Amino acid sequence: MQSTRNVQYASITNSSMSGNIYSSASTFGELKAEDAQIGVLASSGMKALIKDGNGNEYQVSGDSTQLPEGDFKMYFVNSKNDSGRN
């Protein structure tokens, strides 16, 4: 089990859907189970992007995606652009 770290999250399209939690989750699925708002954002068709403490960014590919060990930020963005293409 990982140590507890700060996870900041935000929806790019809805500023009221943001916050931070302290979590020891090691996967995205565990994190969704810990925080209802993250679960809502994840189930709304948005894609999740993670930026770790070293500045590396990557896209969450599913519930089994491993989370960074240290503090990190998570952004939820539209999965499709205005024209409907990915």
Backbone as ProteinMPNN parsed JSONL, in Angstrom:
{"seq_chain_A": "MQSTRNVQYASITNSSMSGNIYSSASTFGELKAEDAQIGVLASSGMKALIKDGNGNEYQVSGDSTQLPEGDFKMYFVNSKNDSGRN", "coords_chain_A": {"N_chain_A": [[0.843, -1.182, 0.0], [0.474, 2.225, -0.778], [1.892, 5.277, 0.554], [0.016, 7.946, 2.097], [-0.97, 10.622, 0.049], [-1.313, 13.937, -1.393], [-3.908, 14.642, -3.599], [-4.823, 16.628, -6.116], [-7.609, 17.692, -7.969], [-9.421, 18.604, -10.944], [-12.048, 19.72, -13.061], [-11.848, 20.704, -16.345], [-13.91, 21.924, -17.704], [-15.859, 22.549, -15.838], [-15.717, 24.446, -13.212], [-16.67, 24.158, -10.631], [-16.413, 21.55, -10.035], [-14.052, 20.547, -8.557], [-11.242, 19.925, -6.398], [-9.46, 18.594, -3.577], [-7.999, 15.649, -2.219], [-6.738, 13.455, 0.309], [-5.07, 10.553, -0.23], [-4.397, 7.036, -0.31], [-4.668, 5.386, -2.384], [-3.74, 3.1, -4.951], [-4.468, 2.64, -7.533], [-6.457, 3.977, -10.269], [-9.111, 3.131, -10.136], [-9.415, 2.529, -7.387], [-9.098, 5.102, -6.374], [-11.357, 6.41, -7.445], [-13.328, 5.097, -5.999], [-12.865, 6.094, -3.469], [-13.52, 8.813, -3.564], [-16.403, 10.487, -4.286], [-16.897, 12.602, -6.104], [-14.803, 12.46, -7.967], [-15.447, 10.002, -9.039], [-17.895, 10.653, -10.296], [-17.027, 12.51, -12.245], [-15.365, 10.818, -13.749], [-17.207, 9.029, -14.784], [-18.641, 10.552, -16.513], [-17.961, 10.646, -19.141], [-15.692, 12.053, -19.606], [-12.152, 12.38, -20.162], [-9.399, 11.447, -18.133], [-6.485, 13.074, -17.084], [-3.238, 12.85, -15.8], [-0.836, 14.621, -13.93], [2.242, 14.268, -12.71], [4.488, 14.789, -9.864], [6.929, 15.312, -11.053], [6.37, 16.614, -13.341], [5.598, 15.056, -15.46], [3.138, 13.986, -17.764], [0.272, 11.974, -18.278], [-2.323, 9.932, -19.74], [-5.16, 8.543, -18.161], [-5.949, 5.204, -18.512], [-7.846, 3.429, -17.671], [-9.539, 1.712, -14.925], [-7.5, 0.2, -13.777], [-5.199, 1.651, -14.028], [-2.103, 2.631, -12.783], [-1.333, 4.831, -10.152], [0.691, 7.788, -9.522], [3.387, 7.763, -7.095], [3.928, 9.951, -5.401], [2.596, 13.225, -4.484], [0.086, 14.45, -6.749], [-1.553, 15.904, -9.658], [-4.777, 15.868, -11.137], [-6.588, 16.135, -14.081], [-9.705, 16.597, -15.638], [-10.952, 16.341, -18.82], [-12.832, 17.151, -21.806], [-13.685, 14.359, -23.799], [-14.13, 14.47, -26.477], [-13.757, 16.778, -29.165], [-15.246, 19.902, -30.302], [-16.147, 19.282, -32.874], [-16.834, 16.695, -32.707], [-14.977, 14.766, -33.099], [-12.409, 12.627, -31.797]], "CA_chain_A": [[0.0, 0.0, 0.0], [1.24, 3.458, -0.873], [1.67, 6.253, 1.61], [-1.004, 8.937, 1.783], [-0.471, 11.821, -0.606], [-2.314, 14.914, -1.792], [-4.363, 14.541, -4.98], [-5.645, 17.766, -6.532], [-8.29, 17.368, -9.214], [-10.255, 19.678, -11.481], [-12.672, 19.597, -14.367], [-11.507, 21.852, -17.181], [-15.141, 22.556, -18.18], [-16.769, 22.881, -14.739], [-14.838, 24.82, -12.108], [-17.21, 23.736, -9.341], [-16.04, 20.144, -9.847], [-12.625, 20.483, -8.278], [-10.953, 19.779, -4.984], [-8.298, 17.762, -3.294], [-8.182, 14.63, -1.195], [-5.545, 12.712, 0.705], [-5.388, 9.195, -0.622], [-3.35, 6.025, -0.42], [-5.063, 4.512, -3.498], [-2.652, 2.826, -5.885], [-5.011, 2.615, -8.887], [-7.521, 4.938, -10.525], [-10.353, 2.547, -9.632], [-9.443, 2.733, -5.934], [-9.292, 6.532, -6.139], [-12.769, 6.701, -7.725], [-14.125, 4.561, -4.896], [-12.634, 6.938, -2.293], [-14.061, 10.165, -3.712], [-17.584, 10.448, -5.148], [-16.819, 13.591, -7.18], [-13.922, 11.893, -8.988], [-16.251, 8.969, -9.69], [-18.86, 11.318, -11.186], [-16.283, 13.037, -13.385], [-14.877, 9.703, -14.555], [-18.322, 8.361, -15.462], [-19.346, 11.522, -17.35], [-17.421, 10.616, -20.492], [-14.481, 12.866, -19.704], [-10.929, 11.606, -19.963], [-8.597, 11.915, -17.011], [-5.059, 13.254, -17.32], [-2.487, 12.976, -14.553], [0.459, 15.297, -13.974], [2.924, 13.892, -11.469], [5.349, 15.796, -9.255], [8.077, 15.587, -11.923], [5.89, 17.302, -14.535], [5.204, 14.099, -16.493], [1.698, 13.885, -17.949], [-0.211, 10.799, -18.996], [-3.767, 9.738, -19.715], [-5.659, 7.373, -17.449], [-6.495, 4.292, -19.519], [-8.865, 2.568, -17.071], [-9.486, 1.583, -13.467], [-6.263, -0.444, -13.315], [-4.058, 2.566, -14.196], [-1.341, 2.883, -11.564], [-1.191, 6.25, -9.816], [2.032, 8.151, -9.059], [3.623, 7.545, -5.671], [3.889, 11.21, -4.664], [1.471, 14.115, -4.767], [-0.127, 14.672, -8.175], [-2.751, 16.623, -10.084], [-5.58, 15.154, -12.122], [-7.481, 17.013, -14.819], [-10.724, 15.93, -16.441], [-11.185, 17.13, -20.028], [-13.766, 16.53, -22.743], [-13.053, 13.316, -24.592], [-14.322, 14.82, -27.873], [-13.739, 18.218, -29.413], [-16.532, 20.431, -30.755], [-16.584, 18.67, -34.125], [-17.235, 15.324, -32.413], [-13.864, 13.834, -33.307], [-11.521, 12.453, -30.644]], "C_chain_A": [[0.885, 1.241, 0.0], [0.964, 4.361, 0.316], [0.62, 7.26, 1.144], [-0.359, 10.157, 1.143], [-1.633, 12.683, -1.063], [-2.625, 14.745, -3.281], [-5.262, 15.745, -5.245], [-6.311, 17.379, -7.836], [-9.182, 18.521, -9.629], [-10.84, 19.265, -12.814], [-12.343, 20.867, -15.147], [-12.772, 22.614, -17.59], [-16.09, 22.998, -17.073], [-15.95, 23.167, -13.488], [-15.371, 24.413, -10.738], [-16.878, 22.273, -9.038], [-14.527, 20.056, -9.679], [-12.428, 20.337, -6.778], [-9.651, 19.05, -4.777], [-8.65, 16.785, -2.179], [-6.804, 14.085, -0.833], [-5.884, 11.252, 0.53], [-4.164, 8.297, -0.583], [-3.685, 5.039, -1.538], [-3.875, 4.308, -4.432], [-3.141, 2.764, -7.331], [-6.126, 3.65, -9.024], [-8.861, 4.412, -10.01], [-10.498, 2.723, -8.126], [-9.704, 4.198, -5.593], [-10.75, 6.928, -6.38], [-13.658, 6.23, -6.58], [-13.999, 5.413, -3.633], [-13.328, 8.288, -2.371], [-15.192, 10.171, -4.736], [-17.474, 11.416, -6.319], [-15.896, 13.113, -8.3], [-14.669, 10.804, -9.745], [-17.255, 9.54, -10.669], [-18.147, 11.841, -12.429], [-15.833, 11.914, -14.318], [-16.001, 9.035, -15.337], [-19.068, 9.297, -16.408], [-18.816, 11.567, -18.78], [-16.192, 11.478, -20.687], [-13.263, 11.962, -19.554], [-10.102, 12.268, -18.871], [-7.133, 11.966, -17.421], [-4.377, 13.477, -15.982], [-1.186, 13.707, -14.832], [1.143, 15.011, -12.647], [3.851, 15.005, -10.996], [6.575, 16.152, -10.073], [7.67, 16.316, -13.2], [5.509, 16.379, -15.673], [3.689, 14.014, -16.556], [1.366, 12.602, -18.684], [-1.71, 10.661, -18.808], [-4.109, 8.47, -18.952], [-6.336, 6.466, -18.471], [-7.548, 3.347, -18.953], [-8.659, 2.46, -15.573], [-8.182, 0.985, -12.955], [-5.03, 0.442, -13.493], [-3.406, 2.844, -12.849], [-1.162, 4.387, -11.365], [0.234, 6.537, -9.361], [2.169, 7.953, -7.548], [3.533, 8.817, -4.851], [2.612, 11.989, -4.963], [1.33, 14.283, -6.279], [-1.413, 15.44, -8.412], [-3.459, 15.801, -11.149], [-6.551, 16.136, -12.754], [-8.468, 16.172, -15.612], [-11.073, 16.852, -17.595], [-12.186, 16.399, -20.916], [-13.04, 15.488, -23.578], [-13.215, 13.561, -26.081], [-14.252, 16.334, -28.016], [-15.086, 18.644, -29.979], [-17.036, 19.783, -32.035], [-17.018, 17.219, -33.93], [-16.15, 14.307, -32.658], [-13.035, 13.768, -32.032], [-10.196, 13.133, -30.879]], "O_chain_A": [[1.906, 1.297, 0.685], [-0.055, 4.231, 0.995], [0.37, 7.405, -0.052], [0.657, 10.662, 1.619], [-2.779, 12.236, -1.116], [-1.721, 14.71, -4.115], [-6.339, 15.861, -4.661], [-5.67, 16.805, -8.717], [-9.639, 19.309, -8.801], [-10.209, 18.552, -13.595], [-12.543, 21.976, -14.651], [-12.715, 23.825, -17.801], [-17.032, 23.745, -17.335], [-15.537, 22.245, -12.785], [-14.603, 24.33, -9.779], [-17.046, 21.818, -7.907], [-13.819, 19.554, -10.551], [-13.338, 20.596, -5.99], [-8.842, 18.91, -5.695], [-9.485, 17.065, -1.319], [-5.839, 14.24, -1.581], [-6.873, 10.766, 1.08], [-3.038, 8.747, -0.796], [-3.065, 3.98, -1.638], [-3.099, 5.232, -4.675], [-2.335, 2.828, -8.259], [-6.666, 4.135, -8.03], [-9.666, 5.189, -9.496], [-11.586, 3.032, -7.64], [-10.432, 4.505, -4.649], [-11.317, 7.697, -5.604], [-14.633, 6.896, -6.235], [-14.92, 5.452, -2.818], [-13.688, 8.854, -1.339], [-14.969, 9.895, -5.914], [-17.912, 11.091, -7.422], [-16.189, 13.344, -9.473], [-14.538, 10.697, -10.965], [-17.456, 8.988, -11.75], [-18.619, 11.634, -13.547], [-15.912, 12.049, -15.539], [-15.774, 8.529, -16.435], [-20.034, 8.878, -17.046], [-19.196, 12.451, -19.548], [-15.7, 11.622, -21.807], [-13.326, 10.916, -18.907], [-10.109, 13.489, -18.714], [-6.608, 11.03, -18.023], [-4.885, 14.209, -15.132], [-0.518, 13.454, -15.834], [0.686, 15.452, -11.592], [3.979, 16.038, -11.653], [7.204, 17.18, -9.825], [8.515, 16.605, -14.047], [5.132, 16.849, -16.746], [3.024, 13.975, -15.521], [2.083, 12.191, -19.597], [-2.29, 11.189, -17.86], [-3.431, 7.451, -19.081], [-7.206, 6.916, -19.217], [-8.094, 2.532, -19.697], [-7.725, 3.039, -15.018], [-7.797, 1.237, -11.813], [-3.925, 0.027, -13.145], [-4.073, 3.243, -11.895], [-0.874, 5.117, -12.313], [0.919, 5.64, -8.869], [1.177, 7.976, -6.819], [3.098, 8.768, -3.701], [1.685, 11.489, -5.6], [2.322, 14.263, -7.007], [-2.242, 15.608, -7.518], [-2.822, 15.126, -11.959], [-7.248, 16.875, -12.058], [-8.099, 15.15, -16.191], [-11.446, 18.007, -17.385], [-12.368, 15.187, -20.798], [-11.911, 15.71, -24.014], [-12.521, 12.936, -26.883], [-14.634, 17.076, -27.112], [-15.982, 17.812, -30.119], [-18.245, 19.74, -32.261], [-17.508, 16.583, -34.863], [-16.361, 13.111, -32.453], [-12.966, 14.738, -31.278], [-9.32, 13.093, -30.015]]}, "name": "protein", "num_of_chains": 1, "seq": "MQSTRNVQYASITNSSMSGNIYSSASTFGELKAEDAQIGVLASSGMKALIKDGNGNEYQVSGDSTQLPEGDFKMYFVNSKNDSGRN"}
